[in-house]
Amino acid sequence: MAVITQELAKQDAGGVDVVSAQMGSLKALMKTSLKAGMDYGKIPGTGNKPTLLQPGAEKIALMLGITLRHDVNTSQLKGGHREVTVVAHAILRKTGEEVGDGVGLCSTMESKYRYRKDWEHKVNGRPGVIENRDVADVYNTVLKMAEKRADIDCVKRVASASEFFTQDLEDIPDYEMQQPAPQ
């Protein structure tokens, strides 16, 4: 299976052969190893292109021979809230060369982290929603989500996989995964 290598880049830097090899590798990986609903999936209302999920990004990174290194920047916001920006750097395992990057951002101000269910005050039999009083409880979750978003962005860019996958929307709550249409 063709992967990003220095040899390919030397033979035809940015050329048709490199693109063809990369697209062929992605198609082969999708047929043999990536599973709908686990590695990628369609999210209703986001179009026909599937969304790349973290397990799929990890498999593509393995195929490419890259490991990911993170630069993390945390900004303190009012009320104890935080915003975390992560840059994921794709590093070739064999050479240590950086071949691309991706960015991810997450904040405790996002509704899924800012609010929580209020089981004491139900509305129409369902729990109400109140502001999260212990926002520090989600600091690690927000960091991990920013890393995951950066990783998926990085892998998608380095693999030139935008033809196959849309942006990372897997963290939209309450989505339903749909099987992709047969090719």
Summary of the structure (lengths in Angstrom):
residues: 183
radius of gyration: 19.3
end to end distance: 21.1
largest distance: 66.1
contacts: 533
relative contact order: 0.19
helix: 36%
strand: 30%
